[in-house]
Amino acid sequence: MDIIETNRNADFEWATRLNRLLLNIIGIWPNAHRNAYDKFFSNLRAAFTFIVIFFIGTIPAIHSLVRTWGDLMSMIDNLQITLPLTMAAIKLIDIWWKKTDLLMAINMIAEDWIKDKTSKERCIMIKQARNVRIITIVCCFFMFLASSLVVILPCFGMTVRYITNVTDPFKILPLQTHYIYDKNQSPYFEITFVAQFLVALMCVTSYTGVDNLLGLLIFHLCGQMDILKEKLINIKQFKNYNDGVALIVKEHIRLIKCFCIIESTYTLLLLGQLIYFGILFCLYGFLILVILTEGKHMSLMRFMYLVSVAINICGHMCLFCAVGEMLLSKCDDLYRAAYEHKWYKLDPKKAKILVLIMIRANKPLYITAGKMFPMTMSMFCNVSDLIIIIFIIQSLLIFL
């Protein structure tokens, strides 16, 4: 029995390892702290991460934006750094603030892995967990690759940024920032360079870790919806019909509570992400068009960087919408399983109980941006169409 329980714990550890590693680095992984010191050091890491991102990265970047106001190219080059830094700081604060609520969702996931289940149910859960791991690895690879280009290239006198005498009069830094001291003098330049490297590392960790936590929660929820559907289809395996339906209803309510935690945590973040996606995608589109038409600082490395980051941003938003669409699909599958059940052959009392599941499953669970926009593929297509129209208008204005 101990061996079986150990294996189940190992499954849970495997399913959450990458997400836990990313969020533990910055101190916002939702877990039950062993003691007061553990909680203190976790909060200390989170506070240190926020201070580094906000005070070393975001505020100096905004200061630089004010100084370059009026130079469109410099402003756009600044915003492509300032916006991600601001978004990463907001994500960090939001998840840090909601750690207690998210702990309930993580505990639900742990309970699902530890409790008794059939081999088919375990395979469903492992399949969903494997999908999350693959997405996490791919996202981390591209995000850390982009940040590495930003940080490493200046060491060799190259950069993917737009350089002017105002932003970088002597030495090139990874980020367009302005500090109250002369950063061109040694050792201030070296210290600032290392600090900006730390900012980029923590920004990517916060940004990717929070996004992938949403993926972990939603994919697990989808897996549990699949398991619930299988139980409903094979309800005859229960010795007592009423006990079987009661178990399914109880599990469904538990999943709905878990979803409510996820929705309340991420709804404002997704609204900010939606606005951020639209603004940043238009900025990158404008930069690419200017480079192609006017040849401003035309370098293959810079062009490839802009295109890859634009694709990365678009892929992130598409992933949010695809995850929301998948959850919607799983809810619909559960409703169909209840509807296609031969309830008309059941005793009226049993059929009445089954109707409760049909009524609740008929109301889909979908994550929203600000309680206004459902994150589905149709919404992504609508936003993409709007951005394409703006992109075409930008092209016409530039060419004319």
C-alpha positions as CSV (number, residue, x, y, z in Angstrom):
1,M,0.0,0.0,0.0
2,D,2.9,2.4,0.8
3,I,4.5,1.6,-2.5
4,I,1.3,2.4,-4.4
5,E,0.9,5.7,-2.5
6,T,4.6,6.5,-3.2
7,N,4.1,6.0,-6.9
8,R,1.0,8.2,-6.9
9,N,3.0,11.0,-5.1
10,A,5.7,10.5,-7.7
11,D,3.1,11.0,-10.5
12,F,2.0,14.2,-8.9
13,E,5.6,15.4,-8.5
14,W,6.3,14.5,-12.2
15,A,3.2,16.3,-13.4
16,T,4.0,19.6,-11.6
17,R,7.8,19.5,-11.5
18,L,8.5,22.1,-14.2
19,N,5.8,24.5,-13.1
20,R,6.9,24.2,-9.5
21,L,10.5,24.7,-10.4
22,L,9.8,28.0,-12.4
23,L,7.5,29.5,-9.7
24,N,9.7,28.3,-6.8
25,I,12.6,30.3,-8.2
26,I,10.5,33.5,-7.8
27,G,8.7,32.4,-4.7
28,I,5.1,32.3,-5.8
29,W,4.5,28.5,-6.2
30,P,1.2,27.8,-4.2
31,N,2.3,25.3,-1.5
32,A,1.7,24.6,2.2
33,H,4.8,26.0,3.9
34,R,6.4,23.6,6.3
35,N,7.2,26.3,8.8
36,A,7.4,30.1,9.3
37,Y,11.0,30.2,7.8
38,D,9.9,28.5,4.7
39,K,7.1,31.0,4.2
40,F,9.4,33.9,5.0
41,F,12.0,32.9,2.4
42,S,9.3,32.3,-0.2
43,N,7.9,35.8,0.3
44,L,11.4,37.2,0.3
45,R,12.2,35.7,-3.1
46,A,8.9,37.0,-4.5
47,A,9.6,40.5,-3.0
48,F,13.2,40.4,-4.4
49,T,11.9,39.4,-7.9
50,F,9.4,42.3,-7.9
51,I,11.9,44.8,-6.8
52,V,14.4,43.7,-9.4
53,I,11.8,43.8,-12.3
54,F,10.1,47.0,-11.2
55,F,12.8,49.2,-9.9
56,I,15.8,48.0,-12.0
57,G,13.8,47.3,-15.2
58,T,10.4,48.9,-15.4
59,I,10.9,52.4,-13.9
60,P,14.2,53.1,-15.7
61,A,12.6,51.9,-18.9
62,I,9.7,54.3,-18.4
63,H,12.2,57.0,-17.7
64,S,13.9,56.3,-21.0
65,L,10.5,56.4,-22.7
66,V,9.9,59.9,-21.4
67,R,13.4,61.0,-22.6
68,T,12.8,59.6,-26.2
69,W,9.3,61.0,-26.5
70,G,8.8,62.2,-30.0
71,D,11.2,59.8,-31.7
72,L,8.7,57.1,-32.9
73,M,11.3,54.4,-33.6
74,S,12.9,54.9,-30.2
75,M,9.5,54.9,-28.4
76,I,8.5,51.6,-30.1
77,D,11.8,50.1,-29.3
78,N,11.3,51.1,-25.7
79,L,7.7,49.8,-25.5
80,Q,8.7,46.3,-26.7
81,I,10.7,46.0,-23.5
82,T,8.6,48.2,-21.1
83,L,5.3,46.4,-21.8
84,P,6.6,42.9,-21.1
85,L,8.4,44.1,-17.9
86,T,5.2,45.7,-16.7
87,M,3.1,42.7,-17.6
88,A,5.6,40.4,-15.8
89,A,5.4,42.5,-12.6
90,I,1.6,42.5,-12.7
91,K,1.5,38.7,-13.1
92,L,3.9,38.3,-10.2
93,I,1.8,40.4,-7.9
94,D,-1.5,38.8,-8.9
95,I,-0.3,35.2,-8.3
96,W,1.5,36.2,-5.2
97,W,-1.7,37.8,-3.9
98,K,-3.8,34.8,-4.8
99,K,-1.4,32.1,-3.5
100,T,-3.9,31.0,-0.8
101,D,-6.7,30.5,-3.3
102,L,-4.5,28.7,-5.8
103,L,-3.2,26.4,-3.1
104,M,-6.8,25.0,-2.9
105,A,-6.6,24.2,-6.6
106,I,-3.1,22.6,-6.3
107,N,-4.4,20.5,-3.4
108,M,-7.3,19.3,-5.6
109,I,-4.8,18.3,-8.2
110,A,-2.7,16.4,-5.6
111,E,-5.8,14.6,-4.3
112,D,-6.7,13.5,-7.9
113,W,-3.3,12.0,-8.4
114,I,-3.2,10.3,-5.0
115,K,-6.7,8.8,-4.8
116,D,-7.6,5.4,-6.2
117,K,-8.2,5.3,-10.0
118,T,-8.4,2.9,-12.8
119,S,-5.5,2.4,-15.3
120,K,-7.6,4.2,-18.0
121,E,-8.1,7.2,-15.7
122,R,-4.4,7.4,-14.9
123,C,-3.6,7.3,-18.6
124,I,-6.0,10.2,-19.2
125,M,-4.3,12.2,-16.5
126,I,-0.8,11.4,-17.7
127,K,-1.7,12.4,-21.2
128,Q,-2.9,15.8,-20.1
129,A,0.1,16.3,-17.8
130,R,2.5,15.3,-20.7
131,N,0.8,17.9,-22.9
132,V,1.4,20.6,-20.2
133,R,5.1,19.5,-19.9
134,I,5.7,19.8,-23.7
135,I,4.1,23.2,-23.9
136,T,6.1,24.4,-20.8
137,I,9.4,23.2,-22.3
138,V,8.6,24.8,-25.7
139,C,7.5,28.1,-24.2
140,C,10.5,28.2,-21.9
141,F,12.9,27.4,-24.8
142,F,11.7,30.2,-27.0
143,M,11.4,32.8,-24.2
144,F,14.8,32.1,-22.8
145,L,16.2,32.1,-26.4
146,A,14.8,35.5,-27.1
147,S,16.1,36.9,-23.8
148,S,19.5,35.3,-24.4
149,L,19.7,37.2,-27.7
150,V,18.9,40.4,-26.0
151,V,21.5,39.9,-23.3
152,I,24.4,38.0,-25.0
153,L,24.7,40.0,-28.3
154,P,25.7,43.3,-26.6
155,C,28.7,41.5,-25.1
156,F,30.0,41.2,-28.7
157,G,29.1,44.8,-29.7
158,M,25.8,43.7,-31.5
159,T,22.2,44.2,-30.5
160,V,18.6,43.6,-31.7
161,R,17.6,47.0,-30.4
162,Y,17.3,50.4,-32.2
163,I,20.3,52.4,-31.1
164,T,20.6,56.2,-31.0
165,N,22.9,58.7,-29.4
166,V,20.2,59.4,-26.8
167,T,19.5,55.9,-25.7
168,D,23.0,54.5,-25.9
169,P,25.6,57.2,-26.5
170,F,28.7,55.0,-25.7
171,K,28.2,51.5,-24.5
172,I,25.3,49.2,-25.4
173,L,23.1,47.7,-22.7
174,P,20.6,44.9,-23.2
175,L,17.6,47.1,-22.3
176,Q,16.7,50.6,-23.2
177,T,16.8,52.3,-19.8
178,H,17.9,55.5,-18.2
179,Y,19.4,55.6,-14.7
180,I,20.1,58.6,-12.4
181,Y,23.9,57.7,-12.5
182,D,26.4,57.6,-15.4
183,K,26.1,54.0,-16.5
184,N,28.9,54.3,-19.0
185,Q,31.6,54.5,-16.4
186,S,33.2,51.4,-15.0
187,P,32.3,49.6,-12.8
188,Y,28.7,51.1,-13.0
189,F,28.3,49.7,-16.6
190,E,29.3,46.2,-15.6
191,I,27.0,46.3,-12.5
192,T,24.1,47.6,-14.6
193,F,24.7,45.0,-17.3
194,V,24.5,42.2,-14.7
195,A,21.5,43.7,-13.1
196,Q,19.7,43.9,-16.5
197,F,20.6,40.3,-17.2
198,L,19.0,39.4,-13.8
199,V,15.9,41.5,-14.8
200,A,15.6,39.6,-18.1
201,L,15.9,36.3,-16.4
202,M,13.3,37.0,-13.7
203,C,11.0,38.7,-16.2
204,V,11.0,35.6,-18.4
205,T,10.6,33.3,-15.4
206,S,7.6,35.2,-14.1
207,Y,6.0,35.7,-17.5
208,T,6.4,32.0,-18.6
209,G,5.8,30.5,-15.2
210,V,2.5,32.2,-14.6
211,D,1.2,31.4,-18.1
212,N,2.2,27.8,-17.8
213,L,0.5,27.5,-14.4
214,L,-2.8,28.3,-16.1
215,G,-2.0,25.6,-18.6
216,L,-1.4,23.1,-15.8
217,L,-4.7,23.9,-14.1
218,I,-6.8,23.9,-17.2
219,F,-5.3,20.7,-18.7
220,H,-5.8,18.9,-15.4
221,L,-9.4,20.2,-15.3
222,C,-10.0,18.9,-18.8
223,G,-8.6,15.5,-17.8
224,Q,-11.0,15.3,-14.9
225,M,-13.9,16.2,-17.2
226,D,-12.9,13.3,-19.4
227,I,-12.8,10.9,-16.4
228,L,-16.2,12.2,-15.3
229,K,-17.6,11.6,-18.7
230,E,-16.3,8.0,-18.7
231,K,-17.9,7.4,-15.3
232,L,-21.2,8.8,-16.6
233,I,-21.1,6.6,-19.7
234,N,-20.2,3.5,-17.6
235,I,-22.5,4.3,-14.7
236,K,-23.7,0.7,-14.6
237,Q,-20.4,-0.3,-13.0
238,F,-21.6,1.2,-9.8
239,K,-23.5,-1.3,-7.6
240,N,-26.0,1.4,-6.6
241,Y,-27.2,3.8,-9.3
242,N,-28.0,6.7,-6.9
243,D,-24.6,6.4,-5.2
244,G,-23.0,6.5,-8.7
245,V,-24.9,9.6,-9.7
246,A,-24.3,11.3,-6.4
247,L,-20.5,10.7,-6.8
248,I,-20.6,12.2,-10.3
249,V,-22.5,15.2,-9.1
250,K,-20.1,15.7,-6.2
251,E,-17.1,15.5,-8.5
252,H,-18.7,17.9,-11.0
253,I,-19.3,20.5,-8.2
254,R,-15.7,20.1,-7.1
255,L,-14.4,20.7,-10.6
256,I,-16.6,23.8,-10.9
257,K,-15.2,25.2,-7.6
258,C,-11.7,24.6,-8.9
259,F,-12.6,26.4,-12.2
260,C,-14.0,29.4,-10.2
261,I,-10.6,29.7,-8.5
262,I,-8.8,29.7,-11.8
263,E,-11.2,32.2,-13.4
264,S,-11.1,34.6,-10.5
265,T,-7.3,34.5,-10.5
266,Y,-6.7,34.9,-14.2
267,T,-9.6,36.9,-15.6
268,L,-7.9,40.4,-15.1
269,L,-4.5,39.0,-16.2
270,L,-6.0,37.7,-19.4
271,L,-7.7,41.1,-20.1
272,G,-4.3,42.8,-19.6
273,Q,-2.7,40.1,-21.8
274,L,-5.3,40.7,-24.5
275,I,-4.6,44.5,-24.6
276,Y,-0.9,43.9,-24.3
277,F,-1.0,41.4,-27.2
278,G,-2.8,43.8,-29.5
279,I,-0.5,46.8,-28.8
280,L,2.7,44.8,-29.0
281,F,1.8,42.9,-32.1
282,C,1.0,46.2,-33.9
283,L,4.3,47.7,-32.7
284,Y,6.3,44.8,-34.1
285,G,4.3,44.9,-37.3
286,F,5.1,48.5,-37.7
287,L,8.8,47.9,-37.0
288,I,9.0,45.1,-39.5
289,L,7.3,47.3,-42.2
290,V,9.6,50.2,-41.5
291,I,12.7,48.0,-41.8
292,L,11.5,46.5,-45.0
293,T,10.4,49.7,-46.7
294,E,13.0,52.3,-45.4
295,G,15.9,50.0,-44.6
296,K,16.4,51.5,-41.1
297,H,19.2,49.6,-39.4
298,M,18.5,46.7,-41.6
299,S,20.2,43.7,-40.1
300,L,19.3,40.0,-40.5
301,M,19.6,39.4,-36.8
302,R,17.3,42.3,-35.8
303,F,14.7,41.3,-38.5
304,M,14.7,37.6,-37.4
305,Y,14.4,38.7,-33.7
306,L,11.3,40.9,-34.4
307,V,9.6,38.2,-36.5
308,S,10.3,35.4,-34.0
309,V,9.1,37.5,-31.0
310,A,5.9,38.5,-33.0
311,I,5.3,34.8,-33.7
312,N,6.0,34.0,-30.0
313,I,3.5,36.6,-28.8
314,C,0.9,35.4,-31.3
315,G,1.5,31.8,-30.2
316,H,1.0,32.7,-26.5
317,M,-2.3,34.3,-27.2
318,C,-3.4,31.5,-29.5
319,L,-2.5,29.0,-26.7
320,F,-4.7,30.8,-24.2
321,C,-7.6,30.7,-26.6
322,A,-6.9,27.1,-27.6
323,V,-6.9,26.0,-23.9
324,G,-10.2,27.9,-23.3
325,E,-11.7,26.2,-26.4
326,M,-10.5,22.8,-25.2
327,L,-12.2,23.3,-21.8
328,L,-15.4,24.4,-23.5
329,S,-15.2,21.2,-25.6
330,K,-14.8,19.0,-22.6
331,C,-17.8,20.6,-20.9
332,D,-19.9,20.0,-24.1
333,D,-18.7,16.3,-24.1
334,L,-19.9,15.9,-20.5
335,Y,-23.3,17.4,-21.4
336,R,-23.6,15.1,-24.4
337,A,-22.7,12.1,-22.3
338,A,-25.5,13.0,-19.9
339,Y,-28.0,13.8,-22.7
340,E,-27.3,10.6,-24.7
341,H,-27.6,8.5,-21.6
342,K,-30.8,6.3,-21.8
343,W,-32.5,8.3,-19.2
344,Y,-35.9,7.6,-20.8
345,K,-35.6,4.0,-19.8
346,L,-34.8,4.8,-16.2
347,D,-37.1,5.0,-13.2
348,P,-38.5,8.6,-13.0
349,K,-36.7,9.2,-9.7
350,K,-33.4,8.2,-11.2
351,A,-34.0,10.2,-14.4
352,K,-34.8,13.3,-12.3
353,I,-31.4,13.0,-10.6
354,L,-29.7,12.7,-14.0
355,V,-31.4,15.9,-15.1
356,L,-29.5,17.8,-12.5
357,I,-26.2,16.9,-14.2
358,M,-27.6,17.8,-17.6
359,I,-28.8,21.3,-16.4
360,R,-25.4,22.1,-14.8
361,A,-23.4,20.7,-17.7
362,N,-25.4,22.7,-20.1
363,K,-23.8,25.9,-18.7
364,P,-20.2,25.8,-20.2
365,L,-17.1,26.7,-18.2
366,Y,-15.0,29.1,-20.2
367,I,-12.2,31.4,-19.0
368,T,-12.7,35.0,-19.8
369,A,-10.7,38.2,-20.1
370,G,-12.1,40.6,-17.6
371,K,-15.4,38.7,-17.3
372,M,-16.2,40.1,-20.8
373,F,-14.4,38.2,-23.5
374,P,-14.5,34.4,-23.6
375,M,-11.0,33.0,-24.4
376,T,-12.0,30.8,-27.4
377,M,-10.6,30.3,-30.8
378,S,-13.4,32.4,-32.3
379,M,-12.3,35.3,-30.1
380,F,-8.7,34.8,-31.2
381,C,-9.8,34.9,-34.9
382,N,-11.8,38.1,-34.3
383,V,-8.8,39.8,-32.6
384,S,-6.4,38.6,-35.3
385,D,-8.7,39.9,-38.0
386,L,-8.7,43.3,-36.3
387,I,-5.0,43.3,-36.0
388,I,-4.6,42.4,-39.6
389,I,-6.8,45.3,-40.6
390,I,-4.7,47.7,-38.5
391,F,-1.5,46.1,-40.0
392,I,-2.9,46.7,-43.6
393,I,-3.7,50.4,-42.7
394,Q,-0.2,50.8,-41.3
395,S,1.3,49.4,-44.6
396,L,-0.8,51.7,-46.7
397,L,0.2,54.8,-44.6
398,I,3.9,53.8,-44.9
399,F,3.8,53.2,-48.6
400,L,1.8,56.3,-49.4
